Amino acid sequence: MKVFFQLLLILSLAACSQTNNSSDAHSYDSADQLLQQLIVKHQQVYQQASPFHFPEVGGNNAKLPDLSPKALEKAYQANLAIYTELMTIDQDKLTQENQINWSVLTYSLKNEIDGYLNKEHYMPLTAESGFHVWIANISSRIHFKSEQDYIDYIARLNAIPHYFDQQMAWMELGIEEGITQPQIVLAGFEQSILAYIKDDVTSSGYYQPFLAMHDSVSPQVQRQLQAQAKQVLSSQVMPVYQKYYDFMVNKYQVKARKNIAASALPNGERYYQNRVEHYTTLPMTAEQVHQQGLQEVKRIRAEMEAVIKEVGFTGSFAEFVQFLRTDPQFYAQTPLELIKEASYIAKQMDAKLPPLFKTLPRTPYGVMPVPENIAPKYTTGRYSGAARDDQPGNYWVNTYRLDRRPLYVLTALTLHEAVPGHHLQIALAKEMQNVPKFRNRTYISAFGEGWGLYSEYLGIEAGMYSDPYHNFGRLTYEMWRACRLVVDTGMHSQGWSRDKAMDFLASNTALSLHNVKTEIDRYISWPGQALSYKIGELKIKQLRNKAEQQLGNQFDLREFHDQLLKHGSMPLSMLEKVIDSYIEEQLRKQELAHE
């Protein structure tokens, strides 16, 4: 009888377990299924929002985005509806992969919604670039293989004046409502517009697809299409660039706001806090970010002083920085020399990737100069991802004013922008399989820029800083990102002047004074973005330290990096969940191995 009751108890418990598991499975399926439905809906909305999002020969490839009030309102309402439904989902009832999907999608949609409500479309430009530069890349979005591809492209060229008019209409509203870029950061901006105005339209980047046309197009048709392209460029595109130039010089720059702080915009304090939370992906205040920046500046300064002592320099920190800024040994003599040095460093790092990473992307990358038309006000270097899967990524190096591009920072810059930084991370994300399409294209700054800065640090383990001056360059880049926490929050929330911010950055780093100016203007015109680098790097280092401490001798750096990168870009709070889950799984494996 005792055995009978024991058997009955076991069967009852099993039945209860099956009932509970069935209930749990049902709730999990419901949450996961609802999320999948919303992902499908989002993809449809995304494709409808811009012709760039859904390439179609003979259709969307002939169109440019509609920036009318009606179109933007429609996109806002569609995004809001999906976001509202997403917020009803209990994340705990999702699989881990769907928790990542939910986290990335809600983050992205919230930014779209916030951007519309904050009227960011009133300011389609920053200190270093603008819509007139972004739209000039339309030829890279079409793979020219047929006559129709060229016809579509000419149709897009014809649509450029309307696109410019819509942008300028929003900028006019920005002037009326006080939502403009600050006047002081726009000095010289007009030159980036003037660079696109060509008397000989065949020298325009817009005409490039017609210089060497596809063999499938007959010579006679080629000549006809070339004539059409020249006509459109001379009668439509060049005049509207001139119109924008006149608008910029005669109206926008004259009437732009005088105060540099984002908090001075309408609803500015709330807007800047929104940007802080967006770019850090964490519930941090501007003051918390500011204080963390000051702590990091103090720590890094001590490491910089140690390097100065190592090289035997006997002067002050300021004198050492002046030595770095002025000694010819630290500067390339020609643009090609700078590009070659960057390429050499990149190839050195390529060979050091296997001991650090299990998974490498199939997409290659090149090294090229920043385009001349934007170089004067552009940052020192940047990664430009491939627009299509038949293109490489590109590491851009700024060759403007070589006396302001020190070689001692080139190792850190290359590791950040190329490998193991942005190219590695972004290419792997684009190559992810069996994930929703938005995961392949989403770039979250705290994750991506945090990874870029962490990649500079990885150069230590890879033996890339054997030259102490290059190690000082790494430290000056880390200090640069720490200073960003201080100067960005200082200018946008604490009343710092532009000069005060420039003095702080110049006195704490070995950046050239030209770079200091362009960087400070960038932070002024792009509130909060500069916070993402250091905050992201600190979180990644914190997670690595946690994994090392808990896993001990079983910690595998290649596996840790794989866990960081294999899911693509995500908010830092979600990344922490992923790494915590990985640590728990590894600890369970260790326990089983010892049983």
LUMRO-276405 format. One line per field, with one value per residue (C-alpha): residue number from 0; x negated, y negated, z negated. Coordinates in steps of 0.02 Angstrom, whole numbers, plus 50000, padded with zeros to 5 digits. Layout:
LUMRO-276405
n	(NUM	...)
c1	(X	...)
c2	(Y	...)
c3	(Z	...)
//
This chain:
LUMRO-276405
n	(0	1	2	3	4	5	6	7	8	9	10	11	12	13	14	15	16	17	18	19	20	21	22	23	24	25	26	27	28	29	30	31	32	33	34	35	36	37	38	39	40	41	42	43	44	45	46	47	48	49	50	51	52	53	54	55	56	57	58	59	60	61	62	63	64	65	66	67	68	69	70	71	72	73	74	75	76	77	78	79	80	81	82	83	84	85	86	87	88	89	90	91	92	93	94	95	96	97	98	99	100	101	102	103	104	105	106	107	108	109	110	111	112	113	114	115	116	117	118	119	120	121	122	123	124	125	126	127	128	129	130	131	132	133	134	135	136	137	138	139	140	141	142	143	144	145	146	147	148	149	150	151	152	153	154	155	156	157	158	159	160	161	162	163	164	165	166	167	168	169	170	171	172	173	174	175	176	177	178	179	180	181	182	183	184	185	186	187	188	189	190	191	192	193	194	195	196	197	198	199	200	201	202	203	204	205	206	207	208	209	210	211	212	213	214	215	216	217	218	219	220	221	222	223	224	225	226	227	228	229	230	231	232	233	234	235	236	237	238	239	240	241	242	243	244	245	246	247	248	249	250	251	252	253	254	255	256	257	258	259	260	261	262	263	264	265	266	267	268	269	270	271	272	273	274	275	276	277	278	279	280	281	282	283	284	285	286	287	288	289	290	291	292	293	294	295	296	297	298	299	300	301	302	303	304	305	306	307	308	309	310	311	312	313	314	315	316	317	318	319	320	321	322	323	324	325	326	327	328	329	330	331	332	333	334	335	336	337	338	339	340	341	342	343	344	345	346	347	348	349	350	351	352	353	354	355	356	357	358	359	360	361	362	363	364	365	366	367	368	369	370	371	372	373	374	375	376	377	378	379	380	381	382	383	384	385	386	387	388	389	390	391	392	393	394	395	396	397	398	399	400	401	402	403	404	405	406	407	408	409	410	411	412	413	414	415	416	417	418	419	420	421	422	423	424	425	426	427	428	429	430	431	432	433	434	435	436	437	438	439	440	441	442	443	444	445	446	447	448	449	450	451	452	453	454	455	456	457	458	459	460	461	462	463	464	465	466	467	468	469	470	471	472	473	474	475	476	477	478	479	480	481	482	483	484	485	486	487	488	489	490	491	492	493	494	495	496	497	498	499	500	501	502	503	504	505	506	507	508	509	510	511	512	513	514	515	516	517	518	519	520	521	522	523	524	525	526	527	528	529	530	531	532	533	534	535	536	537	538	539	540	541	542	543	544	545	546	547	548	549	550	551	552	553	554	555	556	557	558	559	560	561	562	563	564	565	566	567	568	569	570	571	572	573	574	575	576	577	578	579	580	581	582	583	584	585	586	587	588	589	590	591	592	593	594)
c1	(50000	49856	49781	49951	49968	49789	49826	49986	49891	49759	49893	49986	49828	49788	49964	49948	49779	49850	49996	49880	49761	49905	49969	49796	49770	49937	49894	49721	49796	49922	49790	49671	49809	49870	49692	49669	49830	49769	49600	49687	49794	49641	49550	49699	49703	49514	49522	49662	49571	49437	49401	49224	49294	49372	49269	49373	49311	49431	49519	49439	49267	49336	49397	49328	49404	49561	49529	49699	49790	49920	49789	49693	49853	49906	49739	49748	49923	49875	49720	49818	49950	49820	49723	49881	49918	49739	49749	49892	49777	49704	49519	49498	49613	49503	49359	49189	49178	49348	49298	49157	49280	49398	49259	49184	49350	49424	49263	49262	49447	49439	49301	49403	49552	49447	49359	49524	49594	49431	49441	49268	49321	49312	49121	49065	48882	48739	48582	48489	48620	48801	48936	48847	48702	48807	48915	48760	48730	48885	48782	48710	48885	48911	48816	48807	48835	48971	49041	49184	49060	48993	49168	49216	49062	49099	49274	49197	49087	49245	49322	49177	49247	49410	49313	49206	49360	49442	49286	49271	49455	49424	49271	49379	49496	49345	49294	49469	49475	49294	49246	49086	48905	48805	48735	48557	48538	48598	48450	48382	48524	48573	48410	48472	48621	48514	48406	48551	48581	48486	48477	48427	48563	48464	48344	48488	48500	48680	48620	48498	48614	48611	48422	48407	48578	48627	48594	48776	48823	48790	48671	48813	48922	48772	48749	48934	48931	48770	48849	49004	48897	48797	48957	49035	48878	48853	49037	49099	48965	48834	48964	49043	48873	48846	49018	48972	48805	48893	49020	48881	48777	48912	49041	49002	48831	48891	49044	48973	48981	48842	48846	48749	48840	48970	49057	49086	49199	49388	49416	49228	49190	49309	49241	49061	49104	49194	49034	48927	49036	49044	48857	48805	48954	48953	49059	48919	48934	48822	48743	48703	48620	48523	48454	48407	48313	48215	48166	48105	48007	47915	47874	47814	47710	47607	47572	47522	47400	47321	47289	47211	47093	47058	46997	46885	46970	46930	47053	47233	47385	47428	47251	47254	47418	47346	47195	47314	47415	47266	47126	47120	47074	47254	47335	47349	47283	47412	47591	47531	47405	47543	47657	47516	47474	47657	47666	47508	47576	47741	47653	47548	47708	47790	47658	47691	47879	47885	47820	47952	48105	48193	48299	48238	48345	48335	48350	48182	48140	48034	47939	47976	47969	48118	48201	48122	48288	48322	48145	48113	48249	48250	48187	48016	48080	48237	48302	48420	48515	48563	48728	48749	48686	48575	48477	48339	48338	48220	48109	48101	47944	47947	47799	47847	47716	47584	47500	47655	47660	47529	47464	47455	47645	47661	47649	47793	47895	47870	47916	48073	48135	48076	48030	48068	48184	48325	48292	48286	48439	48548	48502	48541	48709	48753	48707	48816	48937	49109	49144	49272	49204	49202	49070	48949	48965	48983	48835	48846	48713	48676	48646	48555	48450	48420	48354	48246	48164	48145	48059	47928	47896	47883	47733	47635	47665	47629	47459	47503	47431	47248	47202	47234	47288	47423	47474	47487	47594	47708	47720	47754	47896	47965	47946	48036	48186	48182	48176	48329	48430	48376	48388	48549	48643	48551	48607	48783	48836	48714	48691	48515	48458	48382	48214	48218	48255	48115	47992	48039	48017	47856	47775	47812	47772	47639	47770	47722	47807	47894	47968	48017	48119	48205	48244	48319	48428	48482	48538	48631	48727	48757	48810	48777	48700	48525	48577	48600	48416	48350	48511	48518	48334	48351	48498	48407	48254	48366	48449	48281	48214	48371	48349	48164	48197	48339	48269	48089	47974	48119	48138	48112	48083	48128	48292	48328	48304	48415	48553	48534	48544	48646	48815	48775	48807	48916	48947	48820	48951	48994	48810	48787	48929	48847	48678	48755	48846	48683	48592	48731	48725	48536	48548	48679	48562	48421	48533	48585	48405	48360	48504)
c2	(50000	49882	49917	49884	49715	49672	49716	49614	49466	49478	49487	49340	49235	49282	49231	49066	49039	49074	48958	48819	48846	48847	48683	48606	48664	48590	48421	48424	48466	48325	48194	48257	48267	48091	48027	48115	48037	47865	47896	47938	47782	47676	47741	47690	47517	47500	47547	47422	47281	47256	47320	47354	47485	47591	47588	47622	47603	47495	47441	47387	47374	47223	47133	47033	47027	46923	46798	46715	46681	46812	46946	46913	46911	47077	47158	47089	47159	47329	47340	47283	47417	47555	47487	47478	47661	47712	47634	47753	47905	47983	48002	48142	48250	48234	48346	48265	48235	48150	48049	47979	47949	47858	47755	47698	47663	47563	47463	47421	47379	47269	47169	47148	47089	46974	46902	46853	46779	46684	46617	46678	46672	46482	46502	46621	46577	46579	46474	46598	46658	46647	46711	46639	46758	46910	46903	46893	47078	47136	47214	47340	47405	47466	47610	47549	47701	47650	47504	47492	47467	47310	47249	47270	47175	47030	47024	47009	46867	46780	46801	46716	46537	46588	46682	46526	46415	46527	46523	46334	46316	46408	46300	46145	46208	46238	46057	46000	46111	46091	46269	46245	46291	46160	46023	46044	46223	46179	46070	46141	46267	46188	46250	46429	46377	46280	46435	46521	46379	46420	46321	46482	46601	46752	46719	46734	46889	46901	46933	47072	47219	47153	47150	47339	47411	47595	47696	47750	47573	47540	47398	47299	47312	47270	47106	47066	47100	47000	46852	46865	46874	46720	46625	46670	46629	46460	46406	46485	46547	46409	46269	46344	46361	46177	46139	46231	46140	45971	46024	46080	45922	45790	45857	46012	45961	45784	45836	45990	45991	45914	46031	46193	46296	46427	46377	46205	46283	46284	46419	46431	46504	46648	46669	46682	46806	46908	46906	46955	47108	47151	47145	47230	47352	47338	47238	47114	46928	46797	46763	46947	46954	46795	46862	47029	46934	46835	46996	47074	46918	46926	47112	47099	46944	47045	47177	47042	46967	47140	47150	46976	47036	47196	47100	46990	46823	46701	46561	46537	46627	46473	46464	46648	46624	46473	46580	46712	46580	46496	46622	46674	46855	46885	46830	46902	46796	46848	46913	47076	47100	47082	47203	47329	47320	47347	47494	47572	47561	47636	47785	47811	47822	47937	48067	48054	48085	48277	48291	48166	48217	48380	48301	48180	48096	48144	47960	47877	47694	47561	47407	47243	47054	46956	46874	46704	46610	46649	46676	46499	46512	46702	46809	46891	47059	47162	47331	47333	47497	47580	47525	47692	47870	47856	47711	47701	47596	47448	47372	47185	47089	46899	46836	46652	46547	46682	46575	46607	46798	46871	47045	47090	47103	47201	47373	47338	47257	47406	47534	47434	47402	47559	47717	47776	47626	47566	47672	47833	47794	47719	47848	47991	47910	47894	48075	48144	48276	48329	48161	48027	47906	47759	47849	47850	47663	47593	47499	47450	47323	47375	47553	47513	47368	47454	47602	47485	47410	47583	47635	47501	47580	47753	47688	47703	47891	47904	47819	47671	47534	47582	47401	47298	47148	47254	47313	47130	47108	47248	47162	46993	47074	47153	46985	46905	47018	46987	46799	46819	46868	46706	46582	46648	46640	46480	46387	46457	46460	46360	46198	46229	46116	46183	46110	46194	46361	46338	46291	46445	46563	46479	46478	46661	46744	46739	46711	46577	46410	46431	46595	46516	46384	46503	46625	46495	46430	46608	46631	46466	46514	46696	46693	46849	46959	46931	47011	47183	47227	47225	47285	47433	47476	47470	47589	47713	47710	47733	47885	47958	47936	48019	48168	48184	48178	48305	48426	48420	48535	48587	48410	48413	48241	48301	48372	48213	48106	48226	48203	48014	48003	48149	48070	47902	47731	47716	47603	47625	47686	47829	47865	47887	48015	48110	48117	48164	48307	48362	48359	48462	48589	48607	48629	48767	48855	48844	48918	49062	49095	49115	49231)
c3	(50000	49958	50129	50209	50125	50170	50351	50345	50274	50412	50546	50469	50461	50641	50694	50601	50681	50853	50820	50761	50905	51027	50952	50959	51137	51187	51110	51188	51358	51340	51299	51433	51563	51526	51541	51708	51773	51723	51803	51967	51950	51913	52067	52174	52097	52118	52302	52334	52243	52376	52551	52491	52373	52511	52672	52826	53005	53103	52942	52779	52859	52953	52797	52650	52475	52450	52310	52315	52150	52198	52232	52071	51968	52046	52004	51826	51797	51868	51758	51605	51631	51641	51492	51387	51422	51388	51215	51169	51188	51031	51073	50947	51053	51206	51259	51243	51430	51427	51274	51382	51525	51407	51328	51494	51577	51433	51417	51602	51611	51457	51539	51698	51595	51485	51637	51715	51555	51525	51703	51749	51932	51915	51906	52046	52021	51897	51891	52001	52124	52180	52297	52449	52413	52365	52522	52632	52597	52691	52831	52707	52671	52849	52928	53108	53219	53342	53440	53314	53172	53258	53298	53115	53059	53176	53103	52931	52992	53055	52881	52790	52803	52720	52586	52551	52548	52417	52309	52322	52278	52114	52083	52109	51974	51865	51884	51835	51680	51625	51669	51768	51755	51658	51767	51704	51767	51943	51990	52152	52169	52335	52411	52399	52507	52630	52656	52746	52870	53029	53191	53276	53217	53277	53131	53007	52900	52958	53136	53088	53138	53317	53335	53357	53394	53394	53552	53559	53614	53798	53846	53925	53768	53661	53754	53735	53548	53525	53614	53503	53345	53396	53432	53264	53168	53252	53250	53087	52967	52978	52965	52809	52726	52766	52694	52533	52526	52540	52408	52290	52310	52322	52201	52097	52033	52001	51902	51815	51625	51524	51372	51396	51263	51308	51147	51227	51360	51331	51199	51200	51029	51058	51234	51175	51039	51173	51277	51127	51095	51279	51311	51149	51156	50966	50841	50806	50774	50854	50684	50657	50828	50791	50627	50705	50838	50710	50621	50783	50830	50665	50684	50865	50829	50705	50839	50963	50840	50820	51008	51009	50874	50973	51127	51019	51053	50912	50948	50895	50967	51070	51137	51185	51277	51367	51417	51489	51582	51664	51692	51877	51833	51782	51946	52122	52264	52394	52392	52468	52329	52200	52293	52312	52126	52080	52201	52128	51952	52010	52090	51934	51831	51958	51920	51733	51742	51734	51554	51499	51601	51646	51782	51915	52052	52236	52288	52319	52292	52376	52317	52404	52373	52310	52463	52496	52495	52312	52245	52174	52042	52028	51885	51895	51956	51974	52032	52180	52195	52357	52434	52522	52497	52651	52575	52444	52287	52286	52153	52190	52139	52143	52244	52235	52144	52119	51985	51881	51905	51786	51821	51636	51625	51788	51707	51588	51727	51842	51710	51671	51847	51938	51842	51714	51700	51811	51965	51867	51763	51900	52032	51913	51872	52056	52085	51943	52005	51942	51860	51906	52036	51915	51812	51960	51989	51813	51742	51559	51518	51338	51398	51561	51499	51334	51434	51538	51384	51304	51467	51440	51269	51348	51443	51280	51273	51460	51436	51548	51435	51421	51460	51301	51407	51488	51315	51265	51420	51358	51190	51269	51367	51208	51122	51269	51239	51052	51085	51194	51041	50959	51102	51181	51017	50972	51128	51141	50958	50852	50947	51011	51153	51313	51264	51093	51174	51300	51163	51061	51209	51268	51096	51059	51225	51360	51495	51621	51593	51761	51701	51536	51627	51749	51608	51492	51634	51668	51487	51490	51648	51599	51415	51314	51449	51380	51215	51290	51314	51138	51056	51175	51151	50962	50968	51082	50969	50817	50897	50947	50770	50702	50818	50777	50590	50592	50720	50662	50761	50871	50941	51130	51208	51384	51320	51221	51376	51473	51345	51356	51545	51609	51571	51650	51577	51422	51272	51132	51009	51129	51159	50972	50970	51114	51028	50860	50946	51028	50860	50778	50919	50904	50715	50738	50859	50731	50597	50710	50756	50571	50528)
//
